């Protein structure tokens, strides 16, 4: 693998991971809001 290709792949992977974490946290927030709404 050429180095720039590896870096590009790693960068894409990092972006995927951060977006996954963000959507996961957003889902948790929505879940907790729903929980407090139902109480």
N, C-alpha and C positions, 0 to 999 in steps of 0.2 A: 504494500500500500504506500502511495506517496503521502508525505506528511500532511499536506493541506487537505487531502481527502479524509484522512483520519480525524483531523481537527474539525472538519465540517460535520462528520458523522457524530463526533462527541458533542458538538454544539447543538445539533438537532436533538440528540438524546437528552441533553440537559434541559432544553426548551420543553420537550415532551414531559419530563419529570416535573418541572416547575408548574406547568399548566395543569398536570394531574393533581398535584398537591393543592393548587389554588381552587380547582373545581371541587375537590374533596372537602376542603375547609368551608367553601361556600355551601355545599350540601349539608354539612354539619350545622352551620348557622341557620339555614332554613329549617332543619329538623328541630333545633332548639326553639326557634320562634314558634313553630307549630305546637311544640310541647307546652310552652308558656301560654299560648292562645287557648289550648284545650283545658287548661287547669281552671 
